[in-house]
């Protein structure tokens, strides 16, 4: 097996294997930040999970342009927060709060006081201002005061507990009806000012962090991120499969925080200037995914269709990599042309491997051929490939975004499998036009379209669209190289 064949086969096999692993096991393979907020301790615990209980207090309902929120006077617990601009897959407003409720009161190391504060039905006052609404709960003759501020035009709320040494806890998940994901992390994040750490624990274990910039509980497309204005500690406990409780407690005299509760839109999260965009888990090639996402959103502002934006983005990428593609195919064609000479050398020196290698290297030098020249340009494109893959998998912009006809959601699979089948056909044509050195390599390459088609049947249609357009352009490049550049 010659060097060109071996390297090409290794490249393609690695790409297929990496794609399969990345999609089906990416949640466990994603690289983790090793940064700590300041200190992290993991240990066994016997924690009491948050139980769904009927709140017996009065519901306080606040409507803003972004969400409708319900707070119960028992404990001042956030009972519901539904987003007005986002629907779940059943067409109902997206609910971010599970049935257990969010922001229960928490007195560290004092279970009795915690239960007392959460069972107390409190007095409340509502102060409606032009740009916000403030709701203040008080109990125990004013010794406990808990204040919410809901902003009329932002996915934002303030949470202020004025009683010393009292914090909050929330969980076990965000947006219970959001889609489940194998290819993106869902759960707790802790941001230390540089990187966001994905907290993954075994059941009944906890991790403690001190003085983070923010903590979050997130799903695939939505997040509730708590941003303290005073130093806090955070204890994260895993209560079950994908269920986590976050206990946030003050390290000073009071807890003063604000929270973002809404969609994981990159530009929106970044606008706060505190790294909230790290809620979007782009993976190891995020430094490529982020500018590509911004370019896709820029294109969308002009074409008003994310499917068309993906097509244009694909064309732009192919134009940028066109010189590398030309170099790759020219190198493969040269290798194909000198293959008979290489075979003659192998037969002449089959009993002298050292001499054989010397003669083959001399042949490469004479004809100015790099045996790896066909693979190296493709290797340079792999980071962009995975960056786009991740981008199209996790971007909320594609959620419920229509393209044409039967494709009404670019973040969901093609319901009739039309685009993945067409993609497989175009990939077959592409392989038939690709130069190969021997029949066995050609037979293997013809298997790839079948493998990729099966893998892509359940991929989001936006990602399949990218590969389909990429294949069509590649076919055009191959014909151009074969009949024009030759």
Secondary structure, DSSP 8 states (H G I E B T S, - for coil): --HHHHHHHHHHHHHHHHHHHHHHSHHHHS------SS-EEEEE------------S-EEEEE-SSEEEEEETBTTEEEEEEEEEEE-TTSSEEE-B-TT-B-EEEETT-HHHHHHHHH-B-EEEEEE-SSEEEEEEEETTTTEEEEEEEETTSSEEEEEE-STTEEEEEEE-B-TTS---SSS--EEEEE-SS-EEE----TTEEEEEES-SEEEEE-SSEEEEEEESS-EEEEEEEEETTEEEEEEEESSS-EEEEEEEEE--HHHHHTTSSSGGGGS---TTHHHHHHHHHHHHHHHHHH--HHHHHHHHHHHHHHHHHHHHHHHHHHHHHHHHHHHHHHHHHHHTTT-HHHHHHHHHHHHHHHT--TTHHHHHHHHHHHHHHHHHHHHHH-GGGTT---STT---TTS--TT-HHHHHHHHHHHHHHHHS--SSHHHHHHHHHHHHHHHHHHTTS-HHHHHHHHHHHHHHHHHHHHIIIII-
